[in-house]
Amino acid sequence: MDFSAFSNENFDCKKWINSFLKHEEGNLEANASNAAIKLQLYIQEINSSLEDMSLRLCQNLPRVSRDLELISQECCQLQETLSSIQNEFSRVEKNTSESMCTLRMLDVAKGNMEKTINCLEQADSWTSLNNSIEEAFEQQDTLMITETLSSIQKSLQALQGYPEYDQRLSHLNTLKNRAEALLSPKVITAFKSRDVKIASACSVTFLKMDRADTLQRFYYKCHTSYFQNHWNSLCADEPMPELIEKLIDAYKQFIAEDSAFCQTIFGLEQSRIMLGELVCQSLSSLEPPLHIIIKEWISENKIHSIDRLVRISSVVSEFTTWLTDYIILSNRVQTSLTSIILTHLLKYDSLESNYMLNELNTWKYPVTISHNSFYEYFNEFSLIFKDLLLSALRRCDQITKMQGVTYLLRAMNSGFSFFIKQSHSSLEKYSNFVLSERDSISGDVAFQTVISLIRTIGGFLEFLASFESDFFEKIHVLNKDLEVTSQYFYVKCCAPEEWKLLLDVVHSICTDNSSSQFKEWNRAAQELNDACHRIAFDMLCSPLISQMLNLPSFNVWHKAEFSSEVGESVPQFSLSPSEYITHVGQNFLTIPEQLEVLHSDTHSDLRLALRLGKLPFSDGSGLIEEEISFVWLCSIVKYCLDKYVAYIFKIPKLSSHGCRQLKADIEYILNVIEVFGLHSSFDDLTEIIDVVSTPLEKMHNLKISARIQNHFVSIRIP
């Protein structure tokens, strides 16, 4: 039996009993009885153990009390001893304080005397040191010069309060200058040949003279002249852009080869700083200036200047990345590297805009227009503009690391405005062409072409959504770079106003996930989609409306009723619909077949454009794809019948016979419309039927609009 469970604070007796009995074999009551007996025996054993422990504790308590009393007495004795020792220390300190003070004063005096002696010895050695260094200069003994100058410098430090201190300091500097002049040829030769032994010795000398900065200037001067000579030879032999590429290759080769030598002489950290400074000084001192050469080369070809900027910027960017292994890429270094193309970076919007507009201008409206040629032109024009936007975004990231996003937005906005304007203009020309060639071309061909144009615009709308996503993603990456305080941004340093605009763009996109520029572009693209929808809509409605153009001038409207010669009235029979309205009805019946293309073409770009497109008499909101053709049909019917009512209102006079004919025409067209399953009410036509079916004297009883009633009262012939 396991008794350890009884020591658990969360002991559950029922759970323990059930667990114990579950694992026991045999009679349940017998097992329970045996368990109870075992527990009782265990309790007795525990009680016996507790009694023994209590008894032993009671027996040991007197002895523990005696031990505690002895410890207390010893503590009191220790306290008295410590107090006595403290009093003894206080007495000794009081008795010897004057003696200790005297000793301290004597020690200070001794130290000052030793320093004075040392300074006097150094000051006394000034003359002998001057004589020694003159001998060293005569013998050109570099080591001796270094040691003597160091001793003279220490000697002069002891004479700072001496009246001739300034004169002697000037003399010391003169000696240092002589030493520099003596050592400079060796230093330059050592730097050029990378002679570690001589360069290290010279480095020690310059450090002891406190002229470490002079040694660094020798290093810069030596290698700056090397790069200038190399630049001169390149300018004489190499064209652009190979000239820049070979110059950068020369920098890479030199830095890679000189890095280890520079570390040996100046140390790792200092060498990384010095190599960066060498890059800055040598680039800025080149003659002719590097940025002028690049500016002239980029500007000489205005059409492809952006491509040239891309090539140069890629060289500079790759060089900047390569340098991180050898130098500390400080803001000064990055500013120096950026200055090579800074002029063009600050005009990036005009370069990008000129390129986009030039490329778009190459696509001219077809001289000989046809449905196929116009669709090819419009589709290719859209494709080239999409490629231009993608390449512009790619170039901006490559050239400016998206720092030039404000410049890019201005350039793209210029290109977008041109694209939209040109597209509207070409659609207008095509619409005029369709109207002028309406009688000689097939309506189905024309409508199919316009649907293809709508599909092209839908593809452009899809592209805009994808392009916006890519653009926002790059801005989010830029935002992470902005959070790094040590990051270099040329826009912040060189174009503060653009920097403010940049931060606004980043904040709008990263915080609100929106851009006013993209909203405007989507709105303009949607207007283009609506214009194309209107062309398709007018194309379907035009044959219907053309049948109604001469409606007001038909003679039938003021024709008198036929009567017999004997004076008896002839029975009136129902009239047949007029020829114009039967043509309208026949054209109406062909429209559903033409609209089949809206269902048969399942491409996502067409579906998107149709879903977003606006038609007359339809807001188009909340459409599902299955409703699109039905909405088109409803819109066409409503538009044409609205026009029909307008032409009816232009009828100058209306006889009784004309009223009967008009009623027959309207009833016919409403019967045709009913075939489409349209449940919309056409109140104006229904009221016109009522007004032409009612005698003049009873018209005041009709519950119709005053507009219709008053008009027909004025034109009906009694």
Protein Blocks (a to p, Z undefined) as FASTA:
>chain_A
ZZklmmpmklcfklmmmmmmmmpgcjfklmmmmmmmmmmmmmmmmmmmmmmmmmmmmmmm
mmmmmmmmmmmmmmmmmmmmmmmmmmmmmmmmmmmmmmmmmmmmmmmmmmmmmmmmmmmm
mmmmmmmmmmmmmmmmmnopaklmmmmmmmmmmmmmmmmmpmklmmmmmmmmmmmmmmmm
mmmmmmmmmmmnopaklmmmmmmmmmmnopmmmmmmmmmmmmmmmmmmmmmmmmmmpccf
klmmmmmmmmmmmmmmmmmmmmmmnojklmmmmmmmmmmmmmmmpccdfklmmmmmmmmm
mmlmmmmmmmmmmmmmmmmmmmmmmmccdfklmmmmmmmmmmmmmmmmmmmmmmmmmmmm
mpccdfbacfklmmmmmmmmmmmmmmmmmmmmmmmmmmnnomlmmmmmmmmmmmmmmmmm
mmmmmmmmmmmmmmmmmmmpcfklmmmmmmmmmmmmmmmmmmmmmmmmmmmmmmmmmmmm
mmpmkbccfklmmmmmlmmmmmmmmmmmmmnopafklmmmmmmmmmmmmmmmmmmmmmmm
mmmmmmmmmmmmpmklmcccdddfkopacddddddddfklmmmmmmmmmmmmmmmmmmmp
mcfklmmmmmmpccehiahioiafklmmmmmmmmmmmmmmmmmmmmmmmpmbdcfklmmm
mmmmmmmmmmmmmmnopabdcfklmmmmmmmmpcfklmmmpccdfklmmmmmmmpcZZ
